[in-house]
Structure formats: structure tokens, C-alpha cells
């Protein structure tokens, strides 16, 4: 097969949650364990760091990987979904998996398992990453959970440390309709005696994590207790200081990720890094350099990313109630003449909760990404009107963005978001 034929197979012959939603979701580890046995458990050949959470797990994964690379460790990074190129999902020291390795894995999978094992896209690609990391002889791999935790394919690994960034409403069809139910699924990555870092949790959710960790004798650290992170100033980077109790541990961390919500992710990443072996040599200088170079070293995009100036044009992949709450707060704090929002959403999200957060004072350009899960732009416009949000519907993301640009003056602010897939199209 050519590389394009290989991609066509992955996206057309295997159930893909990214495209199809709930019908492609395949909970449980049976198939993953079968594939893992066939590959002789490649993840046993290197230590892993496992990261879950409703929001922020991608940022924390990339920040952690960048610091590890800066420390001189050959670092694997597995994340999802991709924005532009399938190979973004798996990198070693920032370099994406070669096309030849993708072709080789799929051809072997088809030869051995096609027709015998009804694997999903995510199961096949997760095992592809784990085996490729072993082939590349990584020193450590950072593994981001796909969806949930307990029944996620990535939960076949036995990590050195795990982290859960936060809990809010998302993927309720698969994970449950209460925060407690969602937290229970994500707590499923906690392993016996393995340290777990919790980014943010309060009340019953905090008690749930504490109880699960105590039952498994897993040391549990809450980032919101361990580090107080303060934003010092912003230039090309967000600059943070971080205190541990009364002691300032980090004096000036320049972070290339610009969203205000990265304060919380920074505390989580710093707490996680404290759980790693001292022999890895991670110190303040390495942390600062890793945060500064996170985009260059790992390729992370779509986190409060500037797409253009005059007018200032930003995008962010925040797409659920928790993520959009942070995004809207920062949008409203950004000076502009008119705020113009290019927005599209997928139909299986809690649309009403998201729309209720958006400012009626903005001008909207409702659109849809080119995936089957996308909510039609006209339907999104109708739903939005119930919340006082006014604007026109556009058939494609690029048409919506072009219209926003054409109607803008230099001191306006254009924001593109609502869905990872909308951001992917503008990138």
C-alpha cells in the first residue's frame, strides 16, 4: 500500500470516533490486550507517564514531553486527535512517525488480524505508537488518554506516574451524566502504588480520587495544593513564577502556551515532574527551557494560538463547558472594538451548556467542520439564537473566517473555535 492508501484504510475500514462519534467508541481492553500480546508488550521496554483529564491533558502531556526532551531523554509522545496530519499523534523527540512505519504496521495488522479481530481505529493506532516507541528505543513515553481512562486503550500500560488534570462535563454518553461518574472513569488509570497527580478537584470529586488512591496505596498529590502559580507578565510567552508553600521554586518560567488556563496546567505539570526520578536531572533551568520550547519541540498547536494580526485572529481547541469557560473569560479580557466569533461544534456535545457561556455582545459566524459529527451550521445558528447570539451561517469554516475578516476593522478581534475540528481546518 501507499501511505495514502494506508490512511484511507485506517479512516474508512476501522471505526473512527473522530469521524463517527459514539458508534465508533469501543470500551474495554480485550482487543487492546490481544494486540498487545501479539506485539509482545512493547510498552514494557520503557517507562511511561499516563495523563488523563477532561481539559488540559494535551497541554500537560506536551509540556512534560518537552521538559523530558530538554533533559536529554529520548521521549515518545502519544496524543489525540491530530489537527492536520495523522502522524502528529505519535512523535519521538518531536519528530513524527515516518510514513513507512505507518504502512508497515497496518500491513502487518491486516495480514494477521483483519477479519479475526474487530479493532477500532484508536486501538490500532495506540498499539502502533507503543510498538514504534519500542523500536525507537525511547527512554520514556508520555501517553495521553483518548477518552475517559478506565476502559481506554491506553490503560494497558503500567506507568511510572499518572496524572488527571481536571473533571468537567464531556463525552457524557460514554462516561456518565454526573461529575462523579466521569471522575470514576478517569480514576481508572490509577494503579497500585503508582503516584498520581490530580490537577484540580474539589469536594466530592477530590474525596473520590483520595479514596481510590488510598485503596490502591497510590501516593496522591494535588497540584492546587503543591504549587501556587502566578502570571508575572506576557510578551512572546506567558511568564510564571511558582511557589511551593513559602518557598519560590521557579522564579520565571517562560511558557510558549499562551492561554490563561495554562496556569492550572503548569501547576499540574510541575507536580508531575516532581514525581519523576531525580536521576533524570530535571531542574529549574531544564523546566524553564522545556516550557519555553514546548511548541518548537513537540509541535503542539491550537492553544490560544495567534493566526494573524490587524485584526488579531486567535484560535483555541477548547470545546466543552469547562474549556470554553476559560476561553470566554480570556476573550472578554482582550481589548477590541468588535469581538467576532467563528464557531462550529459537533452534534454529540452538550451544545446548550456551551452556548450559554458565549457573550451575546459578539458577532457570530456559525459554521461546521467537514466531518459527519459536525452540527449543521444552520442548526447551530438556530440553537444559538435562543441564547441571544446573533450571526449568519456559513457552509464551510474557511467561508466563515473569510466573512469575519472582510467585515473586520484592524482593532477587531476574531476568534475561531468551538471544536477541535474547526481549528484543524483553519490551521
LINRA-V440716 format. One record per run of one state. SS is the DSSP state (~ for helix, > for strand, _ for the rest). FROM is the first residue (numbers start at 1). TO is the last residue. Records with the same first field share a line. If there is no record, write none. Layout:
SS=FROM-TO ; FROM-TO
This chain:
_=1-2 ; 14-16 ; 25-29 ; 39-41 ; 46-46 ; 53-56 ; 71-74 ; 79-85 ; 93-94 ; 97-98 ; 114-120 ; 136-139 ; 145-152 ; 157-160 ; 165-171 ; 176-178 ; 190-194 ; 199-202 ; 216-219 ; 227-227 ; 235-237 ; 245-246 ; 256-261 ; 275-277 ; 281-283 ; 293-293 ; 299-304 ; 309-311 ; 316-320 ; 333-338 ; 344-345 ; 347-350 ; 356-362 ; 367-373 ; 375-376 ; 386-389 ; 394-396 ; 407-412 ; 418-419 ; 427-427
~=3-13 ; 17-24 ; 30-38 ; 42-45 ; 57-70 ; 86-89 ; 99-113 ; 121-135 ; 153-156 ; 172-175 ; 179-189 ; 203-215 ; 223-226 ; 262-274 ; 278-280 ; 284-292 ; 294-298 ; 321-332 ; 351-355 ; 377-385 ; 397-406 ; 420-426
>=47-52 ; 75-78 ; 90-92 ; 95-96 ; 140-144 ; 161-164 ; 195-198 ; 220-222 ; 228-234 ; 238-244 ; 247-255 ; 305-308 ; 312-315 ; 339-343 ; 346-346 ; 363-366 ; 374-374 ; 390-393 ; 413-417
